[in-house]
Amino acid sequence: MAKFKVIHLKKECIGCGACAAICPEFWEIDDEGLAQLKGAKLMEGQWELQLTTLDTKTCNQEAADACPVGIIQIKEEK
């Protein structure tokens, strides 16, 4: 089964909220008004979360596609 990683460059977030509206299971707006990837870990200056199902990838891909500043990335891991 393929595994995926969601990468969020939070320091570049403008807080539009599209990700949280589209994929609230994984995204929320924090107290500073910026998007937060739920359960993510800070890795080398970016927030990362491992995904293991296609359903969770789809939701997060829609959030990435809707991000007006393109700071959400979905990468397949080998």
ABEGO torsion letter per residue (X at the ends): XBBBBBBBBAAABAGAGAAAAABAAABBBBAAGBBBBBGBBBBGGBBBBBBABAAAAAAAAAAAAABAAGABBBBBBX
